[in-house]
Amino acid sequence: MIASMLRVGTLLTLLGLAAVQADETMSPPSKLSALLGSDADEAFARALQPRIFSFPEDHGPHPEFRNEWWYVTGNLDDEDGRRFGFELTIFRFALAPTAPASESAWRTNQVYIAHLAVTDAEDEEFHVAQRYARGALGLAGAQAAPLRVWIDNWELAAQRGSDAWRLRADDDQLGLDLELLPLKPPVLNGIDGLSRKSANPNNASYYYSMTRLQTDGRLRIGDNNYTVSGLSWLDREWSTSALSGDQVGWDWFALQLDDGSELMLYGLRLRDGRWDPASAGTFIRASGDAIHLTSDDFEISVLDTWESPAGGIYPSQWLLRISQLGLELTVTPVISDQELFTTVRYWEGAVDVRGRRDQQKMEGRGYVELTGYATD
């Protein structure tokens, strides 16, 4: 009962943080833009200049910043070739720049939210679960040595004596237990890991990815258990202000191609519908070498849309062009409806990739995230 009350209080607090007034002449800001916007206590740390990253320490928390996330997505197949996509994300939000001056185990300035989603391509079903808790009394937390980030029995944790991580989550109708083994080292996005999100230098994050994780384990939907394997992707960001007041959200692509390369792009959308020039990306060669991409280096064209039954129209197929790489890719969702109804409503789903690089055919899989299209 006490734990439930704490979680309800957390949710109400976050919804209170997200309450904003919309300008009726333009697209209204989303809850996400309110949570990640520039209106933050000046005592929080900010990502203002490149830093030296240190691993494995930076896999752990950075509580001096207002928010951060551990974001894992992947595409898996069972032994019969049945296709699944999954997302497990743990978000950390600081409600104040410093912890309360108290020795009580009840006191904390940290809030955690987790989203779990599974796409069942064969049955064209999408399953979602959510948890949230205060970072007190062991309900939720994050540590670096050894790495462990958790809410209740949902966790991302380093495997003792191994380079692998374990990803676990178990809900009433949904669960997974996966081992993630890095096939490439961490990739720093932006300029040496500093990812600027607008012309205002205050709007930036520290951002790295682990773009190819061999993934094996178990996935459960209802009473059905599947032994699965495939590839996953970890995105890590921490910041205090990641969006400016005239930005409503982003379109994010994380694509793993069959030649061993990967592509990450994000398009930041302004309230008037244009792309922000701060939109950027990273191309990672099969060797692991990374190429930073600015908004001038790529084109994102929407080929189709999907209208949510709850309101809002999302892009639903894209053409990506990167001339300097000779790359042209068509990205298509595995199923159209991969919308999460959580603290923030957004679309996050498994996709297929087909295209060419220098006239050579290529295929791949990946994940796309679309935020700010639903404002309720």
C-alpha positions as CSV (number, residue, x, y, z in Angstrom):
1,M,0.0,0.0,0.0
2,I,2.7,2.5,1.0
3,A,4.7,1.7,-2.2
4,S,1.6,2.2,-4.3
5,M,0.9,5.6,-2.7
6,L,4.5,6.6,-3.4
7,R,4.1,5.7,-7.0
8,V,0.9,7.6,-7.4
9,G,2.5,10.6,-5.8
10,T,5.4,10.4,-8.3
11,L,3.1,10.3,-11.3
12,L,1.0,13.3,-10.1
13,T,4.2,15.2,-9.5
14,L,5.5,14.5,-13.0
15,L,2.2,15.4,-14.5
16,G,2.3,18.7,-12.6
17,L,5.7,19.4,-14.0
18,A,4.3,18.9,-17.5
19,A,1.4,21.3,-17.2
20,V,1.9,24.2,-19.7
21,Q,-0.2,26.6,-21.6
22,A,-0.3,26.3,-25.4
23,D,-0.2,29.1,-28.1
24,E,-3.4,28.5,-30.1
25,T,-1.7,29.8,-33.3
26,M,0.9,27.1,-33.4
27,S,1.2,23.4,-32.5
28,P,1.1,23.2,-28.7
29,P,4.1,22.0,-26.7
30,S,4.0,18.4,-25.6
31,K,4.3,17.0,-22.1
32,L,7.7,15.7,-23.1
33,S,8.9,19.2,-24.2
34,A,7.8,20.5,-20.8
35,L,9.7,17.8,-18.9
36,L,12.8,18.2,-21.0
37,G,12.6,22.0,-21.6
38,S,14.8,24.9,-20.6
39,D,12.7,26.0,-17.6
40,A,15.0,24.3,-15.0
41,D,16.6,25.3,-11.7
42,E,19.9,27.0,-12.5
43,A,21.6,24.9,-9.8
44,F,21.3,21.8,-12.0
45,A,24.5,20.9,-14.0
46,R,24.3,21.5,-17.7
47,A,26.0,20.0,-20.8
48,L,27.9,23.0,-22.0
49,Q,31.1,21.7,-23.4
50,P,32.7,18.4,-24.4
51,R,33.8,16.1,-21.6
52,I,36.0,13.1,-21.2
53,F,33.8,10.0,-21.1
54,S,34.9,7.1,-18.9
55,F,33.5,3.6,-19.1
56,P,32.1,1.7,-17.3
57,E,31.6,4.6,-14.9
58,D,29.5,6.6,-17.4
59,H,27.1,3.7,-17.8
60,G,25.9,4.7,-14.3
61,P,23.9,7.7,-13.1
62,H,24.7,11.4,-13.3
63,P,22.4,12.8,-10.5
64,E,23.6,16.4,-10.8
65,F,21.7,16.7,-14.1
66,R,17.9,17.0,-14.1
67,N,17.2,13.9,-16.3
68,E,18.7,10.9,-18.0
69,W,17.7,7.6,-19.5
70,W,18.9,4.1,-20.3
71,Y,17.1,3.3,-23.5
72,V,17.3,-0.3,-24.9
73,T,15.5,-1.3,-28.1
74,G,15.9,-4.4,-30.2
75,N,14.6,-6.8,-32.9
76,L,14.5,-10.5,-32.0
77,D,13.4,-13.8,-33.6
78,D,12.4,-17.0,-31.9
79,E,13.6,-20.5,-33.0
80,D,10.8,-20.7,-35.6
81,G,11.5,-17.2,-37.1
82,R,8.7,-15.4,-35.3
83,R,9.5,-11.7,-35.2
84,F,9.4,-9.4,-32.2
85,G,10.5,-5.9,-31.3
86,F,11.1,-4.7,-27.8
87,E,11.8,-1.5,-25.8
88,L,12.8,-1.3,-22.1
89,T,13.6,2.2,-21.0
90,I,14.3,3.5,-17.5
91,F,14.1,7.3,-17.0
92,R,15.5,9.2,-14.1
93,F,14.2,12.7,-13.2
94,A,15.5,14.9,-10.4
95,L,12.8,17.0,-8.8
96,A,15.4,19.3,-7.2
97,P,19.2,19.9,-7.8
98,T,20.3,18.5,-4.4
99,A,19.1,15.7,-2.2
100,P,17.1,16.6,0.9
101,A,19.2,17.3,4.0
102,S,17.9,14.3,5.9
103,E,19.2,10.9,6.9
104,S,15.7,9.4,6.4
105,A,15.5,6.6,3.9
106,W,12.1,8.1,2.8
107,R,13.6,11.3,1.5
108,T,14.8,11.6,-2.1
109,N,14.9,14.1,-5.0
110,Q,14.9,11.3,-7.6
111,V,12.0,9.8,-9.6
112,Y,12.2,6.9,-11.9
113,I,9.9,5.8,-14.7
114,A,10.2,2.7,-16.9
115,H,8.4,1.7,-20.1
116,L,8.3,-1.8,-21.4
117,A,6.8,-2.6,-24.9
118,V,6.8,-5.6,-27.1
119,T,5.8,-5.8,-30.8
120,D,4.5,-9.2,-32.0
121,A,4.8,-8.9,-35.8
122,E,3.0,-12.2,-36.5
123,D,-0.1,-11.4,-34.6
124,E,0.2,-7.7,-35.3
125,E,-0.1,-6.9,-31.6
126,F,1.6,-4.3,-29.5
127,H,1.9,-4.7,-25.7
128,V,2.9,-2.0,-23.2
129,A,3.6,-1.8,-19.5
130,Q,4.8,1.0,-17.3
131,R,6.2,1.5,-13.8
132,Y,7.3,4.5,-11.8
133,A,8.7,5.0,-8.3
134,R,10.6,7.4,-6.1
135,G,14.3,6.6,-5.7
136,A,13.9,5.8,-2.0
137,L,13.5,2.7,0.2
138,G,15.1,0.6,-2.5
139,L,12.1,1.0,-4.8
140,A,14.2,2.3,-7.6
141,G,17.7,3.6,-8.2
142,A,20.9,3.6,-10.2
143,Q,24.5,2.8,-9.5
144,A,27.7,2.6,-11.5
145,A,29.8,0.0,-9.8
146,P,28.7,-2.6,-10.7
147,L,26.1,-1.1,-13.1
148,R,22.5,-1.6,-12.0
149,V,19.5,0.6,-12.9
150,W,16.2,-0.7,-11.6
151,I,12.5,-0.1,-10.7
152,D,11.2,-3.0,-8.6
153,N,12.2,-6.2,-10.5
154,W,12.8,-4.4,-13.8
155,E,16.5,-3.8,-14.3
156,L,19.5,-3.3,-16.5
157,A,22.6,-4.8,-14.7
158,A,26.1,-5.8,-15.5
159,Q,26.8,-9.5,-15.4
160,R,29.5,-10.4,-12.9
161,G,32.7,-11.6,-14.5
162,S,31.5,-10.8,-18.0
163,D,31.2,-7.9,-20.5
164,A,27.5,-8.8,-20.9
165,W,24.6,-7.0,-19.3
166,R,21.3,-8.5,-18.2
167,L,18.0,-6.9,-19.0
168,R,15.0,-8.1,-17.0
169,A,11.3,-7.0,-16.6
170,D,8.3,-9.0,-15.6
171,D,4.7,-7.7,-15.6
172,D,1.4,-9.4,-15.5
173,Q,1.0,-10.0,-19.2
174,L,4.5,-9.2,-20.4
175,G,8.1,-10.1,-19.6
176,L,11.6,-10.5,-20.8
177,D,15.0,-11.8,-19.6
178,L,17.8,-11.0,-22.0
179,E,21.6,-11.1,-22.1
180,L,23.2,-8.2,-24.0
181,L,26.8,-8.6,-25.3
182,P,28.4,-5.5,-26.9
183,L,29.8,-6.2,-30.4
184,K,31.2,-2.7,-30.7
185,P,32.5,-0.1,-28.2
186,P,30.4,3.0,-27.2
187,V,29.9,5.6,-29.9
188,L,30.0,9.3,-28.9
189,N,27.2,11.3,-30.6
190,G,27.4,15.0,-31.5
191,I,30.9,16.6,-31.0
192,D,32.8,14.2,-28.7
193,G,29.6,13.3,-27.0
194,L,28.2,16.8,-26.6
195,S,24.9,16.8,-28.5
196,R,23.5,20.3,-29.0
197,K,19.7,20.4,-29.4
198,S,19.2,24.1,-30.4
199,A,21.1,27.3,-31.1
200,N,21.0,28.0,-27.4
201,P,24.1,26.3,-25.9
202,N,22.1,25.6,-22.7
203,N,20.0,23.1,-24.7
204,A,22.3,20.1,-25.0
205,S,23.0,16.6,-23.6
206,Y,25.8,14.2,-23.2
207,Y,24.9,11.4,-25.5
208,Y,26.5,8.0,-26.4
209,S,25.1,4.8,-27.9
210,M,26.0,1.1,-28.0
211,T,24.8,0.4,-31.5
212,R,25.2,-3.4,-31.8
213,L,24.4,-5.7,-28.8
214,Q,24.1,-9.4,-29.4
215,T,20.9,-10.3,-27.6
216,D,19.8,-13.8,-26.4
217,G,17.2,-14.9,-23.9
218,R,13.5,-15.2,-23.2
219,L,10.4,-13.2,-24.0
220,R,6.9,-13.7,-22.6
221,I,3.5,-12.5,-23.8
222,G,0.7,-13.7,-21.6
223,D,1.3,-17.5,-21.0
224,N,3.4,-17.9,-24.1
225,N,7.2,-18.1,-23.7
226,Y,9.7,-17.6,-26.6
227,T,13.4,-18.3,-26.8
228,V,14.7,-15.4,-28.8
229,S,17.9,-13.9,-30.3
230,G,18.8,-10.9,-32.3
231,L,20.4,-7.4,-32.0
232,S,19.7,-4.5,-29.6
233,W,20.7,-0.9,-29.3
234,L,21.4,1.2,-26.1
235,D,21.0,4.9,-26.1
236,R,22.3,6.9,-23.1
237,E,21.7,10.6,-22.6
238,W,21.8,13.0,-19.6
239,S,21.0,16.7,-19.5
240,T,19.1,19.4,-17.8
241,S,17.6,21.1,-20.8
242,A,17.3,19.2,-24.1
243,L,14.6,21.1,-25.9
244,S,14.0,24.8,-26.5
245,G,10.6,26.5,-26.1
246,D,9.9,26.4,-29.8
247,Q,10.5,22.6,-30.2
248,V,7.7,20.1,-29.7
249,G,9.5,16.8,-30.1
250,W,11.7,14.6,-32.4
251,D,11.8,11.8,-34.9
252,W,14.6,9.4,-33.9
253,F,16.0,6.6,-36.0
254,A,18.3,3.8,-34.8
255,L,19.1,1.5,-37.7
256,Q,21.3,-1.6,-37.9
257,L,22.3,-2.5,-41.5
258,D,23.3,-5.9,-42.9
259,D,26.8,-4.7,-43.9
260,G,27.7,-4.2,-40.2
261,S,27.1,-0.5,-40.1
262,E,24.6,1.5,-38.1
263,L,22.8,4.9,-38.6
264,M,21.4,7.1,-35.9
265,L,19.4,10.3,-37.0
266,Y,17.2,12.6,-35.1
267,G,15.1,15.4,-36.5
268,L,14.0,18.0,-34.0
269,R,10.6,19.5,-34.9
270,L,9.8,23.1,-34.4
271,R,6.3,24.2,-33.4
272,D,5.7,25.6,-36.9
273,G,6.5,22.2,-38.5
274,R,10.0,22.9,-39.7
275,W,13.1,20.9,-38.8
276,D,15.4,22.6,-36.4
277,P,19.0,23.1,-37.9
278,A,20.3,21.4,-34.7
279,S,19.0,18.1,-36.0
280,A,21.9,15.7,-36.3
281,G,23.0,12.1,-36.5
282,T,25.9,9.6,-36.5
283,F,26.9,6.9,-39.1
284,I,29.0,4.1,-37.7
285,R,31.0,2.0,-40.1
286,A,31.3,-1.8,-39.6
287,S,34.8,-1.1,-38.2
288,G,33.2,1.0,-35.4
289,D,34.5,4.4,-36.8
290,A,31.9,7.1,-36.4
291,I,31.0,10.0,-38.7
292,H,29.1,13.0,-37.3
293,L,26.2,14.2,-39.4
294,T,24.7,17.7,-39.3
295,S,21.2,18.6,-40.6
296,D,22.8,19.6,-43.9
297,D,24.1,16.1,-44.5
298,F,20.8,14.2,-44.6
299,E,17.2,14.4,-45.8
300,I,14.2,12.8,-44.1
301,S,11.1,12.6,-46.3
302,V,7.8,11.2,-45.0
303,L,6.2,8.7,-47.5
304,D,3.1,7.7,-45.5
305,T,1.2,8.5,-42.3
306,W,-0.8,6.7,-39.6
307,E,-3.7,8.3,-37.7
308,S,-4.0,7.2,-34.0
309,P,-7.5,6.3,-32.9
310,A,-6.7,8.5,-29.8
311,G,-5.9,11.5,-32.0
312,G,-2.7,12.6,-33.7
313,I,-1.2,11.8,-37.1
314,Y,2.2,10.1,-37.1
315,P,4.6,9.6,-39.9
316,S,4.6,5.9,-40.9
317,Q,7.2,5.4,-43.6
318,W,10.3,7.4,-44.5
319,L,12.9,7.9,-47.2
320,L,16.4,8.8,-45.7
321,R,19.1,10.2,-48.0
322,I,22.7,10.9,-47.1
323,S,24.5,12.0,-50.3
324,Q,28.0,12.0,-48.9
325,L,27.6,8.3,-48.0
326,G,25.8,7.3,-51.1
327,L,23.0,6.1,-48.8
328,E,19.3,5.9,-49.6
329,L,17.0,3.9,-47.2
330,T,13.3,3.3,-47.0
331,V,12.2,2.7,-43.4
332,T,8.8,1.0,-42.8
333,P,7.2,0.0,-39.5
334,V,6.7,-3.7,-38.8
335,I,3.1,-2.8,-37.8
336,S,1.5,0.7,-37.9
337,D,0.1,0.8,-34.4
338,Q,3.1,0.9,-32.0
339,E,1.9,3.8,-29.8
340,L,2.6,3.9,-26.1
341,F,0.0,5.3,-23.7
342,T,2.2,6.1,-20.7
343,T,3.0,9.2,-18.7
344,V,3.8,10.7,-22.1
345,R,2.0,9.4,-25.2
346,Y,4.4,8.6,-28.0
347,W,5.1,6.2,-30.9
348,E,8.1,3.8,-30.6
349,G,8.3,0.8,-32.8
350,A,10.3,-1.8,-34.7
351,V,11.0,-1.1,-38.4
352,D,12.4,-2.7,-41.5
353,V,15.0,-1.0,-43.7
354,R,15.6,-1.5,-47.4
355,G,17.8,0.5,-49.7
356,R,21.1,1.0,-51.4
357,R,24.6,2.3,-50.6
358,D,26.6,3.2,-53.6
359,Q,24.2,1.2,-55.7
360,Q,24.6,-1.9,-53.6
361,K,21.4,-3.3,-52.1
362,M,21.2,-3.5,-48.4
363,E,18.6,-4.3,-45.7
364,G,18.4,-3.9,-42.0
365,R,16.2,-3.5,-38.9
366,G,15.9,-0.8,-36.4
367,Y,13.7,1.3,-34.2
368,V,12.0,4.7,-34.6
369,E,10.7,7.0,-31.9
370,L,8.2,9.8,-32.6
371,T,7.5,12.3,-29.8
372,G,5.3,15.4,-29.7
373,Y,2.6,14.3,-32.1
374,A,0.1,13.7,-29.3
375,T,-0.3,16.5,-26.9
376,D,-2.9,15.1,-24.5
